Amino acid sequence: MTNDDKKTNDIDALRANINNEAAQINWKELERLFAGGWLIYVSSDKNLLDVAIAFTLDNKAEVSQWLTSGEVTKVSVEQAKQWHEQNTVFWSTVVKPWVLIQPLKDSNEDTEQNKSIH
């Protein structure tokens, strides 16, 4: 087995583990984490698992690019207010110390994003 094969197997195992730990959660259950500053919003344009892997592997270049573009950000007060009013439901996963969250798409949408989590 080459080093590239081992790295691919390690990332596949990490992806499977993160996928198994991802869960749906509503905003009201996330409010205390927002108050603590631990929530990271992931836009629906990004795959939550890919972002979680980049955070886990400390891929500074990729994470920095997403932060700069706004595709990944700390949750703002405005977002928190909107999600509280709408009782929004999210996909979430923990990458200590952060909790990555992504609002669920319309349940009628059958997207690749939703297929890759559970």
Phi, psi and omega in degrees: 000131179277167178298324178296320178296317180296316179298317178298316179297320179296317180291322176298318179294318178298315178301315180297319180295314179297319179299318180294332182268350178291145182211159173274141181209146179267162186302320183302328178282345181262349187302321180292328177289325175298315180300328179277353179080023186261356185268135176240123178276135175242121182296157180291349176284345182251153175275121183304321180294319178298318179295316180298320178295315180299319177296315182298318181275003179055046179281084186301320183298312182292314181298318179299319178299315180294320179296318179295320182282344182087003179288337176225125182210162168292147182292132180271164177299320180297316177298314182301317179297313180298313182294327176295313181297324183266357185045053184296146176252143186231157158274141180217154173207151182260128169231092189310134006270007187266155167243116180273132181230147178217122179303140176295142174283167175310131184299342178280344180280132178249085187256162175300323180303311183290331179289334186276354176242112182054000000 
